[in-house]
Amino acid sequence: MKISDRITGPALSLFGAVVIVGAIRLPTVPGVRFGADLMPTLIGIGFICLGAGIALGGFLVQRGRSLLDFSEWKVPLRNYAAAIWTLGGLVVGVFLFQSVGFPLIGIIYMAGLMLLMRASVATTVIVSPVVVLILYFGFSKGLMVPLPAGILGGILP
């Protein structure tokens, strides 16, 4: 499948805007002049600029072509679902990150993606919580990055 740059450009710009909105919600870091929102905001601005450039190129070069071309797209349904899970999980994660917490969102997100990518259930049940908890403790305790524990706040230190 080929998606016209007239669609992917604005979609990337919209994704950048969503990243910035999510970054604004991040808490400030006491004693630091810049907050936790700096890097995601810069990345969001980059996505907006990249999307605008792609859209501009698409409108200048691809004028008259169809917006979607399904002729070359012969991908298994599972791959479609994995792509939707990946993008949808990022968008949902931005809005639920503070209330649900990094560990639970990370475990659900990673487990769902592993199952869609044909990992065994046993591997998924073991790997997804272990990796997410290693990341959580590594960042929150080791690097002092304030990741929200969310619902698991009473259980996790």
DSSP file with accessible surface (Angstrom, degrees, kcal/mol):
  #  RESIDUE AA STRUCTURE BP1 BP2  ACC     N-H-->O    O-->H-N    N-H-->O    O-->H-N    TCO  KAPPA ALPHA  PHI   PSI    X-CA   Y-CA   Z-CA
    1    1 A M              0   0   52      0, 0.0     2,-0.5     0, 0.0    69,-0.2   0.000 360.0 360.0 360.0 138.8    0.0    0.0    0.0
    2    2 A K  E     -A   69   0A 113     67,-2.3    67,-2.3    71,-0.0     2,-0.5  -0.979 360.0-159.8-116.8 125.8    1.2    3.5   -0.8
    3    3 A I  E     -A   68   0A  70     -2,-0.5    65,-0.2    65,-0.2    64,-0.1  -0.909  27.6-113.3-104.1 132.0   -0.2    6.3    1.2
    4    4 A S    >>  -     0   0    7     63,-3.0     4,-2.2    -2,-0.5     3,-2.2  -0.255  15.4-124.8 -62.7 146.3    0.1    9.7   -0.4
    5    5 A D  H 3> S+     0   0   59      1,-0.3     4,-1.9     2,-0.2    53,-0.2   0.714 110.1  72.6 -63.0 -18.1    2.4   12.2    1.3
    6    6 A R  H 34 S+     0   0   42     52,-0.2    -1,-0.3     1,-0.2    49,-0.1   0.668 108.7  32.6 -70.7 -15.4   -0.7   14.4    1.3
    7    7 A I  H <> S+     0   0   62     -3,-2.2     4,-2.0    60,-0.2    -2,-0.2   0.783 118.6  49.3-102.6 -46.3   -2.0   12.2    4.1
    8    8 A T  H  X S+     0   0   42     -4,-2.2     4,-2.6     2,-0.2     5,-0.2   0.871 107.3  56.5 -66.6 -34.8    1.2   11.1    5.9
    9    9 A G  H  X S+     0   0    0     -4,-1.9     4,-2.3     2,-0.2    -1,-0.2   0.975 111.4  40.1 -61.0 -56.6    2.5   14.7    6.2
   10   10 A P  H  > S+     0   0   58      0, 0.0     4,-2.7     0, 0.0    -1,-0.2   0.875 114.2  55.8 -61.3 -33.4   -0.5   16.1    8.0
   11   11 A A  H  X S+     0   0   54     -4,-2.0     4,-2.5     2,-0.2    -2,-0.2   0.922 108.2  47.4 -64.9 -41.4   -0.7   12.9   10.1
   12   12 A L  H  X S+     0   0   47     -4,-2.6     4,-2.4     2,-0.2    -1,-0.2   0.902 112.1  50.4 -64.8 -39.1    2.9   13.3   11.3
   13   13 A S  H  X S+     0   0   25     -4,-2.3     4,-2.1     2,-0.2    -2,-0.2   0.918 110.6  49.2 -64.6 -41.3    2.2   16.9   12.1
   14   14 A L  H  X S+     0   0  117     -4,-2.7     4,-2.4     2,-0.2    -2,-0.2   0.917 109.5  52.0 -63.6 -41.3   -0.9   15.9   14.0
   15   15 A F  H  X S+     0   0   55     -4,-2.5     4,-2.5     1,-0.2    -2,-0.2   0.917 107.9  52.4 -60.8 -41.0    1.2   13.3   15.9
   16   16 A G  H  X S+     0   0    0     -4,-2.4     4,-2.2     1,-0.2    -1,-0.2   0.904 108.4  50.3 -61.0 -40.3    3.7   16.0   16.8
   17   17 A A  H  X S+     0   0   39     -4,-2.1     4,-2.5     2,-0.2    -1,-0.2   0.905 109.7  50.5 -64.7 -40.0    1.0   18.2   18.1
   18   18 A V  H  X S+     0   0   30     -4,-2.4     4,-2.6     2,-0.2    -2,-0.2   0.909 108.8  52.3 -64.3 -39.6   -0.3   15.3   20.3
   19   19 A V  H  X S+     0   0   25     -4,-2.5     4,-2.5     1,-0.2    -2,-0.2   0.925 110.1  48.4 -62.3 -42.0    3.2   14.7   21.6
   20   20 A I  H  X S+     0   0   34     -4,-2.2     4,-2.2     2,-0.2    -2,-0.2   0.928 110.2  50.7 -66.2 -42.4    3.5   18.4   22.6
   21   21 A V  H  X S+     0   0   68     -4,-2.5     4,-0.9     1,-0.2    -1,-0.2   0.929 113.3  46.3 -61.2 -41.9    0.1   18.3   24.3
   22   22 A G  H  < S+     0   0   11     -4,-2.6     3,-0.4     1,-0.2     4,-0.3   0.882 110.0  54.1 -66.4 -36.3    1.2   15.2   26.2
   23   23 A A  H >< S+     0   0    2     -4,-2.5     3,-1.5     1,-0.2    -1,-0.2   0.863 100.0  60.4 -67.7 -33.9    4.5   16.8   27.1
   24   24 A I  H 3< S+     0   0  115     -4,-2.2    -1,-0.2     1,-0.3    -2,-0.2   0.843 100.2  57.2 -62.7 -29.0    2.9   19.9   28.6
   25   25 A R  T 3< S+     0   0  141     -4,-0.9    -1,-0.3    -3,-0.4    -2,-0.2   0.593  82.0 108.1 -78.9 -11.3    1.2   17.6   31.1
   26   26 A L  S <  S-     0   0   46     -3,-1.5    11,-0.2    -4,-0.3    10,-0.0  -0.403  77.0-108.5 -68.5 144.9    4.5   16.2   32.4
   27   27 A P        -     0   0   56      0, 0.0     9,-0.8     0, 0.0     2,-0.1  -0.322  32.4-107.7 -72.2 155.8    5.5   17.4   35.9
   28   28 A T        -     0   0  116      7,-0.2     7,-0.1     8,-0.1     6,-0.0  -0.440  26.1-121.7 -78.7 156.7    8.3   19.8   36.4
   29   29 A V    >   -     0   0   46      3,-0.2     3,-1.6     5,-0.2    -1,-0.0  -0.893  30.2-121.2-100.6 118.3   11.6   18.7   37.9
   30   30 A P  T 3  S+     0   0  121      0, 0.0     3,-0.1     0, 0.0    -1,-0.0  -0.334  92.9  14.6 -61.6 136.0   12.4   20.6   41.0
   31   31 A G  T 3  S+     0   0   92      1,-0.2     2,-0.4     2,-0.0     3,-0.1   0.500 102.0 106.9  82.1   4.9   15.7   22.5   40.9
   32   32 A V    <   -     0   0   64     -3,-1.6    -1,-0.2     1,-0.1    -3,-0.2  -0.953  63.9-144.2-119.0 136.1   16.2   22.2   37.2
   33   33 A R  S    S+     0   0  252     -2,-0.4     2,-0.3    -3,-0.1    -1,-0.1   0.829  89.2  48.0 -68.4 -32.7   15.7   25.1   34.8
   34   34 A F  S    S-     0   0  131     -3,-0.1    -5,-0.2     1,-0.0     2,-0.1  -0.844  83.3-136.7-109.2 150.1   14.2   22.9   32.1
   35   35 A G    >   -     0   0   18     -2,-0.3     3,-1.4    -7,-0.1     4,-0.4  -0.296  31.5 -93.4 -97.7-177.4   11.4   20.4   32.7
   36   36 A A  T 3  S+     0   0   37     -9,-0.8     3,-0.2     1,-0.3    -8,-0.1   0.651 119.1  67.6 -68.9 -13.5   10.6   16.9   31.7
   37   37 A D  T 3> S+     0   0   56    -11,-0.2     4,-2.1     1,-0.2    -1,-0.3   0.587  77.5  84.4 -83.5  -8.8    8.6   18.4   28.8
   38   38 A L  H <> S+     0   0   77     -3,-1.4     4,-2.5     2,-0.2     5,-0.2   0.959  91.9  40.8 -61.6 -55.5   11.6   19.9   27.0
   39   39 A M  H  > S+     0   0  126     -4,-0.4     4,-2.6     1,-0.2     5,-0.2   0.940 117.1  46.9 -65.1 -47.6   12.7   16.8   25.0
   40   40 A P  H  > S+     0   0   35      0, 0.0     4,-2.7     0, 0.0    -1,-0.2   0.887 112.3  52.4 -61.3 -34.7    9.2   15.6   24.0
   41   41 A T  H  X S+     0   0   31     -4,-2.1     4,-2.6     2,-0.2    -2,-0.2   0.930 109.7  47.7 -65.4 -42.8    8.3   19.1   23.0
   42   42 A L  H  X S+     0   0   95     -4,-2.5     4,-2.3    -5,-0.2    -1,-0.2   0.908 112.9  48.8 -63.2 -40.2   11.4   19.4   20.8
   43   43 A I  H  X S+     0   0   87     -4,-2.6     4,-2.5     2,-0.2    -2,-0.2   0.916 110.6  51.3 -65.3 -41.0   10.5   16.0   19.3
   44   44 A G  H  X S+     0   0    0     -4,-2.7     4,-2.4     2,-0.2    -2,-0.2   0.916 109.4  49.6 -61.6 -42.3    6.9   17.1   18.7
   45   45 A I  H  X S+     0   0   81     -4,-2.6     4,-2.6     1,-0.2     5,-0.2   0.914 109.8  52.7 -62.5 -40.0    8.1   20.3   17.0
   46   46 A G  H  X S+     0   0   38     -4,-2.3     4,-2.8     1,-0.2    -2,-0.2   0.913 108.9  49.1 -61.3 -42.9   10.4   18.1   14.8
   47   47 A F  H  X S+     0   0   59     -4,-2.5     4,-2.9     2,-0.2     5,-0.2   0.899 110.7  50.6 -63.6 -40.8    7.4   15.9   13.9
   48   48 A I  H  X S+     0   0   60     -4,-2.4     4,-2.5     2,-0.2    -2,-0.2   0.948 113.6  44.4 -62.6 -45.4    5.4   19.0   13.0
   49   49 A C  H  X S+     0   0   81     -4,-2.6     4,-2.4     2,-0.2    -2,-0.2   0.923 114.7  48.9 -65.2 -43.4    8.1   20.4   10.8
   50   50 A L  H  X S+     0   0   94     -4,-2.8     4,-2.6    -5,-0.2     5,-0.2   0.937 112.5  48.2 -61.7 -45.3    8.8   17.0    9.2
   51   51 A G  H  X S+     0   0    0     -4,-2.9     4,-2.8     1,-0.2     5,-0.2   0.899 110.4  51.3 -63.1 -40.1    5.1   16.5    8.5
   52   52 A A  H  X S+     0   0   54     -4,-2.5     4,-2.6    -5,-0.2    -1,-0.2   0.919 111.2  48.5 -64.3 -40.8    4.8   19.9    7.0
   53   53 A G  H  X S+     0   0   46     -4,-2.4     4,-2.4     2,-0.2    -2,-0.2   0.919 113.3  46.4 -65.0 -43.3    7.7   19.3    4.7
   54   54 A I  H  X S+     0   0   48     -4,-2.6     4,-2.6     2,-0.2    -2,-0.2   0.926 113.7  48.9 -65.1 -43.0    6.3   15.9    3.6
   55   55 A A  H  X S+     0   0   12     -4,-2.8     4,-2.7    -5,-0.2     5,-0.2   0.928 110.6  50.3 -63.4 -42.3    2.9   17.4    3.0
   56   56 A L  H  X S+     0   0  108     -4,-2.6     4,-1.9     1,-0.2    -1,-0.2   0.935 112.1  47.4 -61.7 -45.5    4.3   20.3    1.0
   57   57 A G  H  X S+     0   0   29     -4,-2.4     4,-2.7     1,-0.2     5,-0.5   0.896 111.7  51.7 -61.6 -39.2    6.3   17.9   -1.2
   58   58 A G  H  X S+     0   0    0     -4,-2.6     4,-1.7   -53,-0.2    -2,-0.2   0.909 109.9  47.6 -65.0 -41.2    3.2   15.7   -1.6
   59   59 A F  H  < S+     0   0  104     -4,-2.7    -1,-0.2     1,-0.2    -2,-0.2   0.848 117.2  43.5 -70.5 -30.0    1.0   18.6   -2.7
   60   60 A L  H  < S+     0   0  119     -4,-1.9    -2,-0.2    -5,-0.2    -1,-0.2   0.881 128.3  23.9 -81.5 -38.0    3.7   19.8   -5.2
   61   61 A V  H  < S+     0   0  105     -4,-2.7    -3,-0.2    -5,-0.2    -2,-0.2   0.856 121.1  47.9 -98.1 -42.1    4.7   16.5   -6.7
   62   62 A Q  S >< S+     0   0   34     -4,-1.7     3,-1.8    -5,-0.5    -1,-0.1   0.152  71.6 143.5 -94.1  21.0    1.8   14.0   -6.2
   63   63 A R  T 3  S+     0   0  187      1,-0.3     3,-0.1    -4,-0.2    -4,-0.1  -0.361  71.1  20.0 -62.1 132.2   -1.0   16.3   -7.5
   64   64 A G  T 3  S+     0   0   78      1,-0.3    -1,-0.3    -2,-0.1     2,-0.2   0.234  98.2 112.9  93.8 -16.4   -3.5   14.3   -9.4
   65   65 A R  S <  S-     0   0  152     -3,-1.8    -1,-0.3     1,-0.1    -3,-0.0  -0.554  76.5 -94.8 -85.2 159.6   -2.5   10.9   -8.0
   66   66 A S        -     0   0   85     -2,-0.2    -1,-0.1     1,-0.1     3,-0.1  -0.316  24.7-129.9 -71.6 155.0   -4.9    8.9   -5.7
   67   67 A L  S    S+     0   0   84      1,-0.2   -63,-3.0   -64,-0.1     2,-0.4   0.827  92.2  31.7 -74.7 -32.5   -4.4    9.3   -1.9
   68   68 A L  E     -A    3   0A  74    -65,-0.2     2,-0.5   -61,-0.0   -65,-0.2  -0.990  60.9-170.9-129.4 136.5   -4.3    5.6   -1.3
   69   69 A D  E     +A    2   0A  56    -67,-2.3   -67,-2.3    -2,-0.4     3,-0.4  -0.942   7.1 175.3-127.2 108.0   -3.0    2.8   -3.5
   70   70 A F    >   +     0   0  118     -2,-0.5     3,-1.0   -69,-0.2    -1,-0.1   0.371  53.8 100.3 -92.3   5.3   -3.8   -0.7   -2.2
   71   71 A S  T 3  S+     0   0   75      1,-0.3    -1,-0.2   -69,-0.1    -2,-0.0   0.827  88.8  35.9 -65.8 -31.9   -2.4   -2.6   -5.1
   72   72 A E  T 3  S+     0   0  124     -3,-0.4     2,-1.1     1,-0.1    -1,-0.3   0.412  90.9 104.5-100.4   2.8    0.9   -3.5   -3.5
   73   73 A W    <   +     0   0   80     -3,-1.0     2,-0.2     1,-0.1    -1,-0.1  -0.711  28.0 145.4 -94.8  99.5   -0.4   -4.1    0.0
   74   74 A K        +     0   0  188     -2,-1.1    -1,-0.1   -73,-0.1    -3,-0.0  -0.569  23.7 144.4-128.5  68.5   -0.6   -7.8    0.8
   75   75 A V        -     0   0   49     -2,-0.2     5,-0.1     1,-0.1    -2,-0.0  -0.837  55.0-100.1-109.3 141.7    0.3   -8.0    4.4
   76   76 A P    >>  -     0   0   67      0, 0.0     4,-1.2     0, 0.0     3,-1.1  -0.257  32.0-115.4 -59.2 150.3   -1.3  -10.4    6.9
   77   77 A L  H 3> S+     0   0  138      1,-0.3     4,-2.4     2,-0.2     5,-0.2   0.838 113.9  64.3 -56.2 -34.4   -4.1   -9.0    9.1
   78   78 A R  H 3> S+     0   0  102      1,-0.2     4,-2.3     2,-0.2    -1,-0.3   0.872  99.8  52.2 -59.7 -36.7   -1.9   -9.5   12.2
   79   79 A N  H <> S+     0   0   70     -3,-1.1     4,-2.2     2,-0.2    -1,-0.2   0.871 107.5  51.7 -69.5 -36.5    0.6   -7.0   10.8
   80   80 A Y  H  X S+     0   0   65     -4,-1.2     4,-2.5     2,-0.2     5,-0.2   0.944 110.9  48.5 -60.5 -46.7   -2.2   -4.4   10.3
   81   81 A A  H  X S+     0   0   37     -4,-2.4     4,-2.9     1,-0.2    -2,-0.2   0.897 109.8  51.9 -62.6 -38.9   -3.3   -5.0   13.9
   82   82 A A  H  X S+     0   0    7     -4,-2.3     4,-2.5     2,-0.2    -1,-0.2   0.909 110.2  48.7 -65.4 -39.5    0.3   -4.6   15.2
   83   83 A A  H  X S+     0   0   53     -4,-2.2     4,-2.3     2,-0.2     5,-0.3   0.931 114.1  45.2 -65.3 -43.3    0.6   -1.3   13.4
   84   84 A I  H  X S+     0   0  122     -4,-2.5     4,-3.0     1,-0.2     5,-0.3   0.913 112.7  51.7 -66.2 -41.3   -2.7    0.0   14.8
   85   85 A W  H  X S+     0   0   91     -4,-2.9     4,-2.4    -5,-0.2     5,-0.2   0.912 110.2  49.9 -60.0 -43.3   -1.8   -1.3   18.2
   86   86 A T  H  X S+     0   0   44     -4,-2.5     4,-1.6     2,-0.2    -2,-0.2   0.959 118.2  35.9 -62.7 -52.5    1.6    0.5   18.1
   87   87 A L  H  X S+     0   0  114     -4,-2.3     4,-2.0     2,-0.2    -2,-0.2   0.930 120.1  47.9 -70.1 -44.3    0.2    3.9   17.0
   88   88 A G  H  X S+     0   0   33     -4,-3.0     4,-2.9    -5,-0.3     5,-0.3   0.895 109.5  54.2 -64.1 -37.8   -3.0    3.7   19.1
   89   89 A G  H  X S+     0   0   18     -4,-2.4     4,-2.6    -5,-0.3    -1,-0.2   0.874 107.2  50.9 -65.0 -36.5   -1.1    2.6   22.1
   90   90 A L  H  X S+     0   0   73     -4,-1.6     4,-1.8    -5,-0.2    -1,-0.2   0.928 113.0  45.0 -65.5 -44.4    1.2    5.6   21.9
   91   91 A V  H  X S+     0   0   56     -4,-2.0     4,-1.3     2,-0.2    -2,-0.2   0.949 116.9  44.4 -66.3 -46.8   -1.8    8.0   21.6
   92   92 A V  H  X S+     0   0   81     -4,-2.9     4,-2.0     1,-0.2     3,-0.2   0.913 110.9  56.0 -63.6 -40.3   -3.7    6.3   24.5
   93   93 A G  H  X S+     0   0   11     -4,-2.6     4,-1.3    -5,-0.3    -1,-0.2   0.863 100.7  58.1 -61.0 -35.7   -0.5    6.1   26.6
   94   94 A V  H  < S+     0   0   48     -4,-1.8     4,-0.3     1,-0.2    -1,-0.2   0.923 113.4  38.5 -60.5 -41.2    0.0    9.9   26.3
   95   95 A F  H  < S+     0   0   88     -4,-1.3     4,-0.3    -3,-0.2    -1,-0.2   0.770 124.3  37.6 -84.9 -25.1   -3.4   10.6   27.8
   96   96 A L  H  X>S+     0   0   73     -4,-2.0     4,-2.5    -5,-0.1     5,-0.9   0.407  86.1 100.8-104.7   2.1   -3.4    7.8   30.5
   97   97 A F  H  X5S+     0   0   47     -4,-1.3     4,-1.0     1,-0.2     8,-0.1   0.906  87.1  39.5 -56.5 -46.7    0.3    7.9   31.4
   98   98 A Q  H  45S+     0   0   86     -4,-0.3    -1,-0.2     2,-0.1    52,-0.2   0.919 121.6  39.6 -72.4 -45.3   -0.3    9.9   34.7
   99   99 A S  H  45S+     0   0   77     -4,-0.3    -2,-0.2     1,-0.1    52,-0.2   0.914 127.0  30.3 -77.5 -42.1   -3.4    8.2   35.9
  100  100 A V  H  <5S-     0   0   28     -4,-2.5    51,-1.6    50,-0.2    52,-0.5   0.860 108.0-131.6 -86.0 -36.7   -2.7    4.6   35.0
  101  101 A G     X< -     0   0    0     -4,-1.0     4,-1.9    -5,-0.9     5,-0.3   0.009  16.7 -86.1 101.2 153.0    1.0    4.7   35.4
  102  102 A F  H  > S+     0   0   44     46,-2.8     4,-3.0     1,-0.2     5,-0.3   0.908 117.9  53.8 -62.3 -46.4    4.0    3.7   33.4
  103  103 A P  H  > S+     0   0    0      0, 0.0     4,-2.5     0, 0.0     5,-0.2   0.943 113.3  40.2 -60.8 -47.3    4.3    0.1   34.7
  104  104 A L  H  > S+     0   0   50     -4,-0.3     4,-2.5    45,-0.3     5,-0.3   0.932 118.9  45.7 -69.3 -44.6    0.8   -1.0   33.9
  105  105 A I  H  X S+     0   0   33     -4,-1.9     4,-2.8     1,-0.2     5,-0.3   0.928 114.4  50.3 -62.4 -42.1    0.6    0.8   30.5
  106  106 A G  H  X S+     0   0   12     -4,-3.0     4,-2.7    -5,-0.3     5,-0.3   0.911 111.2  47.3 -62.9 -42.8    4.0   -0.5   29.6
  107  107 A I  H  X S+     0   0   39     -4,-2.5     4,-2.8    -5,-0.3     5,-0.3   0.945 115.9  44.1 -66.0 -45.7    3.1   -4.1   30.5
  108  108 A I  H  X S+     0   0   93     -4,-2.5     4,-2.5    -5,-0.2     5,-0.2   0.938 116.2  47.6 -64.0 -45.4   -0.2   -4.0   28.6
  109  109 A Y  H  X S+     0   0   57     -4,-2.8     4,-2.1    -5,-0.3    -2,-0.2   0.945 116.6  42.0 -61.5 -48.8    1.4   -2.2   25.6
  110  110 A M  H  X S+     0   0   49     -4,-2.7     4,-2.7    -5,-0.3     5,-0.2   0.912 114.7  50.3 -69.2 -40.3    4.3   -4.6   25.4
  111  111 A A  H  X S+     0   0   20     -4,-2.8     4,-2.5    -5,-0.3     5,-0.2   0.931 111.3  48.8 -64.7 -43.7    2.3   -7.7   26.0
  112  112 A G  H  X S+     0   0   15     -4,-2.5     4,-2.3    -5,-0.3    -1,-0.2   0.927 113.5  46.4 -61.7 -43.2   -0.2   -6.8   23.3
  113  113 A L  H  X S+     0   0   47     -4,-2.1     4,-1.7    -5,-0.2    -2,-0.2   0.906 111.2  51.9 -68.2 -38.3    2.5   -6.1   20.8
  114  114 A M  H  <>S+     0   0   33     -4,-2.7     5,-2.7     1,-0.2    -1,-0.2   0.921 110.9  47.9 -63.9 -41.9    4.4   -9.2   21.6
  115  115 A L  H ><5S+     0   0   75     -4,-2.5     3,-1.4     1,-0.2    -1,-0.2   0.902 110.9  50.8 -66.2 -39.3    1.3  -11.4   21.1
  116  116 A L  H 3<5S+     0   0   41     -4,-2.3    -1,-0.2     1,-0.3    -2,-0.2   0.806 107.4  54.3 -66.7 -27.6    0.5   -9.6   17.8
  117  117 A M  T 3<5S-     0   0  111     -4,-1.7    -1,-0.3    -5,-0.2    -2,-0.2   0.184 124.8-104.0 -92.5  17.1    4.0  -10.3   16.6
  118  118 A R  T < 5 +     0   0  170     -3,-1.4    -3,-0.2     1,-0.2     2,-0.2   0.741  65.0 155.0  71.9  29.3    3.6  -14.0   17.4
  119  119 A A      < -     0   0   35     -5,-2.7    -1,-0.2    -6,-0.1     2,-0.0  -0.560  51.3-100.0 -76.1 151.7    5.5  -14.4   20.6
  120  120 A S     >  -     0   0   62     -2,-0.2     4,-2.5     1,-0.1     5,-0.2  -0.348  24.5-118.6 -71.7 157.7    4.3  -17.3   22.7
  121  121 A V  H  > S+     0   0  102      1,-0.2     4,-2.9     2,-0.2     5,-0.2   0.910 114.4  52.8 -63.4 -40.8    2.0  -16.6   25.6
  122  122 A A  H  > S+     0   0   65      1,-0.2     4,-1.7     2,-0.2     5,-0.2   0.930 111.0  46.3 -62.5 -44.7    4.6  -17.9   28.1
  123  123 A T  H  > S+     0   0   65      1,-0.2     4,-3.3     2,-0.2     5,-0.4   0.923 113.6  49.6 -63.2 -42.5    7.3  -15.7   26.7
  124  124 A T  H  X S+     0   0    5     -4,-2.5     4,-1.8     1,-0.2    -2,-0.2   0.923 108.9  51.4 -63.0 -44.5    5.0  -12.7   26.8
  125  125 A V  H  < S+     0   0   95     -4,-2.9    -1,-0.2     1,-0.2    -2,-0.2   0.850 120.3  35.5 -63.9 -32.7    3.8  -13.3   30.4
  126  126 A I  H  X S+     0   0  113     -4,-1.7     4,-1.4    -5,-0.2    -2,-0.2   0.928 121.0  41.9 -85.9 -48.2    7.5  -13.5   31.5
  127  127 A V  H  X S+     0   0   49     -4,-3.3     4,-3.0    -5,-0.2     5,-0.3   0.916 106.2  57.3 -73.1 -45.2    9.2  -10.9   29.4
  128  128 A S  H  X S+     0   0    4     -4,-1.8     4,-2.2    -5,-0.4     5,-0.2   0.937 112.2  38.7 -61.5 -47.7    6.8   -8.0   29.3
  129  129 A P  H  > S+     0   0   37      0, 0.0     4,-2.6     0, 0.0     5,-0.2   0.920 117.3  51.2 -68.8 -35.8    6.5   -7.4   33.1
  130  130 A V  H  X S+     0   0   76     -4,-1.4     4,-2.4     2,-0.2     5,-0.2   0.954 113.6  43.2 -64.6 -47.6   10.2   -8.1   33.7
  131  131 A V  H  X S+     0   0   54     -4,-3.0     4,-2.6     2,-0.2     5,-0.2   0.939 115.9  47.9 -64.5 -44.5   11.4   -5.7   31.0
  132  132 A V  H  X S+     0   0    4     -4,-2.2     4,-2.9    -5,-0.3    -1,-0.2   0.924 113.0  47.9 -65.7 -40.8    8.9   -2.9   31.9
  133  133 A L  H  X S+     0   0   56     -4,-2.6     4,-2.8    -5,-0.2     5,-0.3   0.890 110.6  51.7 -69.0 -35.4    9.8   -3.2   35.6
  134  134 A I  H  X S+     0   0  115     -4,-2.4     4,-2.6    -5,-0.2     5,-0.2   0.939 113.2  45.5 -62.5 -43.9   13.5   -3.1   34.9
  135  135 A L  H  X S+     0   0   75     -4,-2.6     4,-2.7    -5,-0.2     5,-0.4   0.924 113.0  51.0 -63.6 -43.4   12.9    0.0   32.8
  136  136 A Y  H  X S+     0   0   11     -4,-2.9     4,-3.0    -5,-0.2     5,-0.4   0.959 116.2  38.8 -60.8 -51.1   10.7    1.5   35.5
  137  137 A F  H  X>S+     0   0   68     -4,-2.8     4,-1.8     1,-0.2     5,-1.6   0.881 115.3  54.1 -70.2 -35.9   13.2    1.0   38.3
  138  138 A G  I  <>S+     0   0   36     -4,-2.6     5,-1.5    -5,-0.3     4,-0.2   0.934 118.8  33.3 -61.8 -44.7   16.2    1.9   36.1
  139  139 A F  I  <5S+     0   0   91     -4,-2.7     6,-3.0     3,-0.2     4,-0.2   0.931 125.0  40.3 -78.6 -46.8   14.7    5.2   35.1
  140  140 A S  I  <5S+     0   0   16     -4,-3.0    -3,-0.2    -5,-0.4    -2,-0.2   0.901 132.4  20.7 -74.6 -39.0   12.8    6.2   38.3
  141  141 A K  I  <5S+     0   0  108     -4,-1.8    -3,-0.2    -5,-0.4    -2,-0.1   0.847 131.5  39.0 -96.9 -39.9   15.4    5.0   40.9
  142  142 A G  I   <S+     0   0   57     -5,-1.6    -3,-0.2    -4,-0.2    -4,-0.1   0.934 131.8  22.8 -78.2 -46.7   18.6    4.9   38.9
  143  143 A L  S   <S-     0   0  116     -5,-1.5    -3,-0.2    -4,-0.2    -1,-0.2   0.407  99.0-125.8-101.6  -0.8   18.3    8.0   36.7
  144  144 A M        +     0   0  145      1,-0.2    -4,-0.2    -6,-0.2    -3,-0.1   0.805  52.3 156.8  60.8  32.2   15.8    9.8   39.0
  145  145 A V        -     0   0   56     -6,-3.0     2,-1.9    -7,-0.1    -1,-0.2  -0.800  47.8-123.9 -86.1 123.5   13.3   10.3   36.1
  146  146 A P        +     0   0   69      0, 0.0    -6,-0.1     0, 0.0    -1,-0.1  -0.448  38.9 174.2 -75.7  85.1    9.9   10.8   37.7
  147  147 A L        -     0   0   31     -2,-1.9     2,-0.2   -11,-0.2   -49,-0.0  -0.771  34.0-118.1 -88.5 130.4    7.8    8.0   36.0
  148  148 A P        -     0   0   19      0, 0.0   -46,-2.8     0, 0.0    -1,-0.0  -0.467  15.1-158.9 -71.9 134.7    4.3    7.8   37.5
  149  149 A A    >   +     0   0   17    -48,-0.2     3,-1.5     1,-0.2   -45,-0.3   0.705  30.1 177.0 -81.6 -22.5    3.5    4.5   39.2
  150  150 A G  G >   +     0   0   32      1,-0.3     3,-2.0   -52,-0.2   -49,-0.3  -0.272  64.5   2.3  61.0-130.5   -0.2    5.2   38.8
  151  151 A I  G >  S+     0   0  115    -51,-1.6     3,-0.6     1,-0.3    -1,-0.3   0.819 134.3  55.6 -61.2 -31.5   -2.5    2.5   40.0
  152  152 A L  G X> S+     0   0   39     -3,-1.5     4,-3.0   -52,-0.5     3,-1.0   0.272  74.1 110.7 -86.5  13.4    0.4    0.4   41.2
  153  153 A G  G <4 S+     0   0   37     -3,-2.0    -1,-0.2     1,-0.3    -2,-0.1   0.825  76.1  50.6 -59.4 -33.0    1.7    3.3   43.4
  154  154 A G  G <4 S+     0   0   85     -3,-0.6    -1,-0.3    -4,-0.2    -2,-0.1   0.721 116.8  40.8 -78.0 -18.0    0.8    1.4   46.6
  155  155 A I  T <4 S+     0   0  136     -3,-1.0    -2,-0.2    -4,-0.1    -1,-0.1   0.865 106.3  63.9 -95.5 -44.2    2.6   -1.7   45.5
  156  156 A L     <        0   0   27     -4,-3.0    -7,-0.1     1,-0.1    -1,-0.0  -0.594 360.0 360.0 -84.7 143.2    5.7   -0.3   43.9
  157  157 A P              0   0  104      0, 0.0    -1,-0.1     0, 0.0    -2,-0.1  -0.336 360.0 360.0 -73.5 360.0    8.2    1.6   46.0
